[in-house]
């Protein structure tokens, strides 16, 4: 029974995924396209699985994602070992890739990264993604860590609770007076609304919960798509529509009279978790410590762990 994964084949698979084609990978590795193809085929034969779909660009299968994630973790460990041995190039920084949701990025997350000791020389590569989808980037091996709404650990990752991000249903005062004078659920179902993008159903879910047990859908037909957290906030404050806004962003504008919380008993708290590769990496450990430390202060109490 073959149990080893030859490192040259694993690195070649990663190069094909990163470069997108066999020819581009061959150029990056300074070998022939035929050599790249032979290595990938040999790795597939060794694992007994199809690892790549030969499209342009190539796409990994579920089994391929496992090998690619292993390849990235291996590369990370190799870079850390070289740094500890003093073999890193002059001025070379450690790169940590992280997936984070837009609202965390706009409120507390960047402040956490400033807590990472400068002497570690960490360069951050942030990928903005909805908290419901950040775990997929971990699963595909595209990031080393993620802020996610899932308490279920991605294979090869650890998971820790960060806390709960509170959202308030808010609107411009004039907007409230014009659109939200009647029964709340019926009014919201007709009023203009601000959403992040076409996949954002947060506002719909809020309206549906108001009418739980009564049937019915979500928000009305007039939707304004604003794909940045800061722009979303300003669109609501300007009166384009109502929306669910993080308390950290909404509170100052409520105090200034630019926003009103039109349903104070209906706040929503979204649990957030920190997932990361199980690697003994000083840089990753420092980032995790900084993120968990700040989250413990700025977010609501962390959710109870699953039984």
C-alpha positions as CSV (number, residue, x, y, z in Angstrom):
1,X,0.0,0.0,0.0
2,X,1.4,3.4,-1.0
3,X,1.2,5.9,1.8
4,X,3.6,8.7,0.8
5,X,2.7,11.8,-1.2
6,X,5.8,12.8,-3.2
7,X,6.6,16.4,-2.5
8,X,7.6,17.3,-6.0
9,X,4.2,16.0,-7.2
10,X,2.3,17.9,-4.5
11,X,4.2,21.1,-5.3
12,X,3.4,20.7,-9.0
13,X,-0.3,20.2,-8.3
14,X,-0.3,23.5,-6.3
15,X,1.6,25.3,-9.1
16,X,-1.0,24.2,-11.6
17,X,-3.9,25.4,-9.4
18,X,-2.2,28.7,-8.7
19,X,-1.2,29.4,-12.3
20,X,-4.4,28.1,-13.8
21,X,-3.0,25.9,-16.6
22,X,-0.4,23.2,-17.1
23,X,1.6,25.4,-19.4
24,X,1.7,28.3,-17.0
25,X,2.7,26.0,-14.2
26,X,5.5,24.5,-16.3
27,X,6.8,28.0,-17.0
28,X,6.7,28.8,-13.2
29,X,8.5,25.6,-12.3
30,X,11.0,25.8,-15.2
31,X,10.0,22.3,-16.5
32,X,8.2,21.1,-19.6
33,X,4.4,20.9,-19.7
34,X,4.8,17.2,-20.3
35,X,6.6,16.9,-17.0
36,X,3.9,18.8,-15.2
37,X,1.2,16.6,-16.7
38,X,3.1,13.4,-15.8
39,X,3.6,14.5,-12.2
40,X,-0.1,15.3,-11.7
41,X,-1.1,12.0,-13.3
42,X,1.3,10.1,-11.1
43,X,-0.2,11.9,-8.0
44,X,-3.7,11.0,-9.1
45,X,-2.7,7.4,-9.6
46,X,-1.0,7.3,-6.2
47,X,-4.1,8.7,-4.4
48,X,-6.6,6.8,-6.6
49,X,-8.5,10.0,-7.1
50,X,-9.1,12.6,-9.8
51,X,-7.6,15.8,-8.3
52,X,-8.1,18.3,-11.1
53,X,-10.7,19.0,-13.7
54,X,-8.9,19.9,-16.9
55,X,-10.7,23.1,-17.6
56,X,-9.3,26.6,-18.3
57,X,-8.4,27.6,-15.7
58,X,-8.2,24.2,-14.0
59,X,-10.5,23.4,-11.0
60,X,-9.8,21.2,-8.1
61,X,-12.1,18.3,-7.2
62,X,-13.0,17.7,-3.5
63,X,-10.0,15.4,-3.2
64,X,-7.9,17.9,-5.0
65,X,-8.8,20.5,-2.4
66,X,-7.4,18.2,0.3
67,X,-4.1,17.9,-1.4
68,X,-3.9,21.6,-2.2
69,X,-4.6,22.5,1.4
70,X,-1.8,20.1,2.4
71,X,0.6,21.7,-0.1
72,X,-0.1,25.2,1.2
73,X,0.4,24.1,4.8
74,X,3.6,22.4,3.8
75,X,4.9,25.5,2.1
76,X,4.0,27.5,5.2
77,X,5.9,25.2,7.5
78,X,8.9,25.3,5.2
79,X,9.0,29.1,5.2
80,X,8.8,29.1,9.0
81,X,11.6,26.6,9.3
82,X,13.8,28.6,7.0
83,X,13.1,31.7,9.0
84,X,14.1,30.0,12.2
85,X,17.3,28.7,10.6
86,X,18.2,32.1,9.3
87,X,17.8,31.0,5.7
88,X,15.2,33.6,4.7
89,X,16.1,36.2,2.2
90,X,16.9,39.7,3.5
91,X,13.8,41.6,4.2
92,X,11.5,38.7,3.5
93,X,8.2,38.9,5.4
94,X,5.9,36.2,6.6
95,X,2.6,36.3,4.7
96,X,-0.6,35.3,6.5
97,X,-3.8,35.0,4.3
98,X,-7.1,35.5,6.1
99,X,-10.8,35.5,5.0
100,X,-12.9,38.0,6.9
101,X,-16.4,39.3,6.5
102,X,-17.0,42.9,5.4
103,X,-18.6,44.2,8.6
104,X,-15.8,42.8,10.8
105,X,-13.2,44.3,8.4
106,X,-15.0,47.7,8.6
107,X,-15.3,47.8,12.4
108,X,-12.8,45.8,14.6
109,X,-10.7,43.5,12.6
110,X,-8.0,45.9,11.4
111,X,-7.5,47.1,14.9
112,X,-6.7,43.6,16.0
113,X,-4.1,43.2,13.3
114,X,-2.2,46.2,14.7
115,X,-1.7,44.2,17.9
116,X,0.6,41.7,16.1
117,X,4.2,42.4,17.1
118,X,6.0,44.3,14.4
119,X,9.2,42.3,14.9
120,X,7.5,39.3,13.4
121,X,7.4,41.1,10.1
122,X,4.0,39.7,9.1
123,X,2.3,40.8,5.8
124,X,-1.4,40.3,5.7
125,X,-3.4,39.1,2.7
126,X,-7.1,39.8,3.4
127,X,-9.9,38.3,1.4
128,X,-13.3,39.8,2.0
129,X,-16.1,37.3,2.0
130,X,-19.5,36.8,3.7
131,X,-19.1,35.1,7.1
132,X,-21.3,32.3,5.8
133,X,-18.8,31.5,3.0
134,X,-15.3,32.2,4.5
135,X,-15.0,28.6,5.7
136,X,-15.1,27.5,2.0
137,X,-11.9,29.4,1.4
138,X,-10.2,27.5,4.2
139,X,-11.5,24.2,2.9
140,X,-10.1,25.0,-0.6
141,X,-6.7,25.9,1.0
142,X,-6.9,29.5,-0.2
143,X,-6.5,31.1,3.2
144,X,-4.8,30.1,6.5
145,X,-7.4,31.5,8.8
146,X,-11.0,32.9,8.6
147,X,-13.6,34.8,10.6
148,X,-16.6,32.6,10.0
149,X,-20.2,32.0,11.3
150,X,-19.6,28.2,11.3
151,X,-18.7,26.5,14.6
152,X,-17.9,23.3,12.7
153,X,-14.2,23.0,12.1
154,X,-12.9,22.6,8.5
155,X,-10.8,19.4,8.3
156,X,-7.3,20.2,9.4
157,X,-8.4,23.4,11.3
158,X,-9.1,24.4,14.8
159,X,-12.1,26.6,15.8
160,X,-12.6,29.1,18.6
161,X,-15.5,31.3,19.4
162,X,-14.9,35.1,19.0
163,X,-18.2,36.5,20.2
164,X,-21.4,37.8,18.8
165,X,-21.7,40.8,16.4
166,X,-24.9,42.7,17.2
167,X,-27.0,44.2,14.3
168,X,-29.6,46.9,14.7
169,X,-32.6,47.5,12.3
170,X,-32.1,51.1,11.5
171,X,-33.3,53.8,9.1
172,X,-33.0,57.5,8.5
173,X,-35.6,59.4,10.8
174,X,-37.4,60.9,7.8
175,X,-37.5,57.5,6.1
176,X,-39.0,56.0,9.2
177,X,-41.7,58.6,9.3
178,X,-42.6,58.1,5.6
179,X,-42.4,54.3,5.3
180,X,-42.7,52.7,8.7
181,X,-45.8,54.2,10.2
182,X,-48.0,51.1,10.1
183,X,-47.6,47.5,11.4
184,X,-43.9,46.9,11.2
185,X,-43.8,43.6,9.2
186,X,-46.2,44.9,6.5
187,X,-44.4,48.2,6.3
188,X,-40.9,46.6,5.9
189,X,-42.3,44.2,3.3
190,X,-43.1,47.3,1.1
191,X,-40.4,49.8,2.1
192,X,-37.2,50.3,0.1
193,X,-34.3,48.3,1.5
194,X,-30.5,48.3,1.3
195,X,-28.7,45.0,0.8
196,X,-25.0,44.2,0.4
197,X,-25.4,42.2,-2.9
198,X,-27.7,39.8,-4.6
199,X,-26.8,37.0,-2.2
200,X,-27.6,39.1,0.9
201,X,-30.8,37.8,2.6
202,X,-30.1,39.2,6.0
203,X,-32.9,41.8,5.7
204,X,-35.3,39.2,4.2
205,X,-34.7,36.9,7.2
206,X,-35.3,39.7,9.6
207,X,-38.7,40.4,8.1
208,X,-39.6,36.8,7.9
209,X,-38.9,36.3,11.6
210,X,-41.2,39.2,12.4
211,X,-44.0,37.2,10.9
212,X,-43.0,33.8,12.1
213,X,-46.0,31.5,12.0
214,X,-47.9,33.8,9.7
215,X,-46.3,32.9,6.4
216,X,-45.2,35.4,3.9
217,X,-41.9,36.4,2.3
218,X,-39.2,39.0,3.0
219,X,-38.6,42.5,1.9
220,X,-40.2,44.4,-1.0
221,X,-39.1,44.8,-4.6
222,X,-37.2,48.1,-4.2
223,X,-33.7,47.0,-3.3
224,X,-30.5,49.0,-3.4
225,X,-27.3,46.9,-3.7
226,X,-24.4,48.6,-2.0
227,X,-21.4,46.1,-1.8
228,X,-19.3,47.8,0.9
229,X,-19.9,48.0,4.6
230,X,-19.1,51.7,4.8
231,X,-21.3,52.4,1.7
232,X,-24.1,50.3,3.1
233,X,-24.1,52.4,6.3
234,X,-24.1,55.7,4.4
235,X,-26.9,54.5,2.0
236,X,-29.1,53.8,5.0
237,X,-28.2,57.1,6.8
238,X,-28.9,59.0,3.5
239,X,-32.5,57.5,3.5
240,X,-32.2,55.2,0.5
241,X,-33.7,52.4,2.5
242,X,-33.6,50.6,5.8
243,X,-31.0,47.9,6.7
244,X,-29.4,45.8,9.4
245,X,-26.3,47.6,10.5
246,X,-23.6,46.5,13.1
247,X,-24.2,48.2,16.4
248,X,-20.6,49.5,16.4
249,X,-21.3,51.4,13.2
250,X,-24.9,52.4,14.0
251,X,-24.4,53.7,17.6
252,X,-22.6,56.9,16.7
253,X,-25.1,57.9,14.0
254,X,-28.0,57.1,16.4
255,X,-26.5,59.4,19.0
256,X,-26.1,62.1,16.3
257,X,-29.7,61.7,15.2
258,X,-28.9,60.5,11.7
259,X,-30.3,57.0,12.3
260,X,-33.1,55.5,14.5
261,X,-33.4,52.0,15.7
262,X,-37.0,51.4,14.7
263,X,-37.3,48.0,16.5
264,X,-35.1,48.1,19.6
265,X,-36.5,44.7,20.9
266,X,-35.6,43.0,17.6
267,X,-31.8,43.2,17.5
268,X,-30.0,40.3,15.9
269,X,-26.7,38.8,17.1
270,X,-24.5,36.8,14.7
271,X,-22.0,34.4,16.3
272,X,-18.5,34.6,14.9
273,X,-15.7,32.0,15.1
274,X,-12.0,32.0,14.3
275,X,-10.8,29.0,12.3
276,X,-7.2,28.4,11.4
277,X,-4.9,25.8,10.1
278,X,-3.5,23.5,12.8
279,X,0.1,24.6,12.3
280,X,2.9,25.4,14.7
281,X,3.4,28.7,13.1
282,X,4.6,31.7,15.3
283,X,3.1,34.2,12.9
284,X,-0.3,32.5,12.8
285,X,-0.3,32.0,16.5
286,X,0.4,35.8,17.0
287,X,-2.4,36.8,14.7
288,X,-4.8,34.4,16.4
289,X,-3.9,35.8,19.8
290,X,-4.4,39.4,18.7
291,X,-7.7,38.7,17.0
292,X,-9.1,36.7,19.9
293,X,-8.0,39.4,22.4
294,X,-9.6,42.3,20.6
295,X,-12.8,40.3,19.8
296,X,-13.2,39.5,23.5
297,X,-13.4,43.2,24.2
298,X,-15.5,44.6,21.3
299,X,-17.9,41.7,20.5
300,X,-20.7,40.5,22.7
301,X,-20.1,37.4,24.9
302,X,-18.9,34.4,22.9
303,X,-21.5,31.8,22.1
304,X,-21.5,28.6,24.3
305,X,-19.5,25.8,22.7
306,X,-21.5,23.0,21.0
307,X,-22.1,20.0,23.2
